[in-house]
């Protein structure tokens, strides 16, 4: 696993976040399976528009996470070698997401 820089603030693993779509109001719940930082905006899984983070406020406890934010392996990072902005995000402590 990649080493990440010391992250300031409340950056813990297994945090639950909810993203609210600005367009269709769909809720997408995510979980951080590793320590790291996640973006404020995420693509809505229903309509593809931008969804806004609720900053880890559990606004709908009945929903289960459908995506996870994770730390990519070094092998995965190698696949992104031509995407410098993404690698910069990862090397500064950023996590990537995938569907559960």
KAWOHU-V567652 format. One record per helix or strand. SS is the DSSP state (helix for helix, strand for strand). FROM is the first residue (numbers start at 1). TO is the last residue. If there is no record, write none. Layout:
{{SS:FROM:TO} {SS:FROM:TO}}
This chain:
{{strand:15:21} {strand:27:32} {strand:37:37} {strand:41:43} {strand:50:53} {strand:67:70} {helix:74:79} {helix:84:91} {strand:94:94} {strand:96:99}}
